[in-house]
Amino acid sequence: MASNINITIDNKFKEAARDGDINLLYTVIEEDPHVLEHKDSIPFVETPLHVAASFGNIGFATEIMRLKPSFAWKLNQQGFTPIHLAMQHNHKRMVLRFVGINKELVRAKGREGFTPLHFATQIGEIDLLAKFLMACPESIEDVSVRCETALHIAVRFQQYEALQVLVGWLKRTCQMSAMQIEKTVLNWKDESGNTILHVSALISDSKALRLLTKTKIDLKAKNLENSTALDIAGSAEIKNVLVRAGAKHGSSVTDSPTIAEKQKLNITVAEKIMIFVIRIRRDITEDQRQTFLIVAALIATATYQSALSPPGGVYQANLENNISNVSISSISSRTSAGTQRNAGTSVMSEGDFMTLSILNSLSLLVSTVAICILTPSGIVGGILLTPLIWFAYCYLYSMKVISPTNATSIVNLVMVCLFPSVHSGVCWAFSSVYQRVKCREDNREIETRNGATGRNIW
């Protein structure tokens, strides 16, 4: 008897969803207040939201999503969510209503790990594709069970316009880590180790190939068979396009060390320093970073102030020497001992000034290094380091100008001359090691994720 009642309620539910009858929906709920919970408890089930999505009943679907948001993520027995069914039946307004209510539905994974973004790419619905990317930029990172991104699907199904939209979006997006996302997505490998360049070369899609060679795609990437796109190119035209773009055969591309081989390599002193720096940067909290930056900036500012106002001040020009059209360097003063000193030089003795110069220079060096470590990496961080270098250089030059004797002036002059070359060499060495260490970590993460079939890129 109970089973017959359940069947009746289920039939009423389907009828209400098919007709978009919200009144009948609440009639069913009056008969069984737990009816929605019963549906939700079944792992794979056709909910009223699936039925409404198939028939394009937007009002009814919206009411169901308000009452039971989890239905939007439910898979039916065929492995599809309601938004997948709406796309299959070409109910675009329904699809956009789903995304408007919850933008994360763009990432809902259905059969074979296909998201609505993947499906829109496969059928060439470029308008929906663009709106999906605008609503949920993170969806570009999703992969199917074959480890294919939306770009793989666009190339495989020869949806050139969809590929243009995806590549254009990757070039224009300004989301966080946009440059890294662009590089990673373009060079992502499917379950066979093929990038989108491999796939386009394999199916001889010259239009897609020409588009991809103008991006940041790796022309020397190898698949699991140790072949580059040039090795598997199916026609002379495709090979010519790849050769002109700079592609190489697999035999002429040096294999990168495997993860295990990289762990065996000896760590150089420079790498140890950079690993230490990277660990410090990652262990510091945001509040600590801000506090340390303020302290380092105050120390650097106070140190620089000593070059502007050294202890005891500087010699002033005599009244009779205050002549127009005479440079400051030519104006001199006499000390009480009768020694002639240039105006603007420190009144300190040679020994005291040398001690102050060394200690202050070390203080400035430590504070600027701390600022370099604490400043976030990236293009903006690199730009901010440029005025920091000029700041340190101006300090050294100021100390040279106010040097009280020729000996101290020569020492500071040597420091001024050596600073640019030493600093450039150290920055270049640290930058190259840092990039190598960071690239090694990124490659390790990418290779690990490549082995996790069906997971997201990140």
Sequence and secondary structure as in RCSB ss.txt:
>XXXX:A:sequence
MASNINITIDNKFKEAARDGDINLLYTVIEEDPHVLEHKDSIPFVETPLHVAASFGNIGFATEIMRLKPSFAWKL
NQQGFTPIHLAMQHNHKRMVLRFVGINKELVRAKGREGFTPLHFATQIGEIDLLAKFLMACPESIEDVSVRCETA
LHIAVRFQQYEALQVLVGWLKRTCQMSAMQIEKTVLNWKDESGNTILHVSALISDSKALRLLTKTKIDLKAKNLE
NSTALDIAGSAEIKNVLVRAGAKHGSSVTDSPTIAEKQKLNITVAEKIMIFVIRIRRDITEDQRQTFLIVAALIA
TATYQSALSPPGGVYQANLENNISNVSISSISSRTSAGTQRNAGTSVMSEGDFMTLSILNSLSLLVSTVAICILT
PSGIVGGILLTPLIWFAYCYLYSMKVISPTNATSIVNLVMVCLFPSVHSGVCWAFSSVYQRVKCREDNREIETRN
GATGRNIW
>XXXX:A:secstr
 HHHHHHHHHHHHHHHHHHT HHHHHHHHHH TTHHHHHHTSSB   HHHHHHHHT HHHHHHHHHH GGGGG B
 TTS  HHHHHHHTT HHHHHHHHHH GGGGG   GGG  HHHHHHHHT HHHHHHHHHH GGGGG   TT   H
HHHHHHTT HHHHHHHHHHHHH  STTHHHHHHHHHT   TTS  HHHHHHHTT HHHHHHHTTTT  TT   TT
S  HHHH  SHHHHHHHHHHT   GGGS     HHHHHHS   HHHHHHHHHHHHHHHS HHHHHHHHHHHHHHH
HHHHHHHHS TT B    GGG  TT  GGG EEE TTS EEETTSB S HHHHHHHHHHHHHHHHHHHHHHHHHS
  SHHHHHHHHHHHHHHHHHHHHHHHT SSHHHHHHHHHHHHHHHHHHHHHHHHHHHHHHHHHHHHHHHHHHHHH
TSTT    
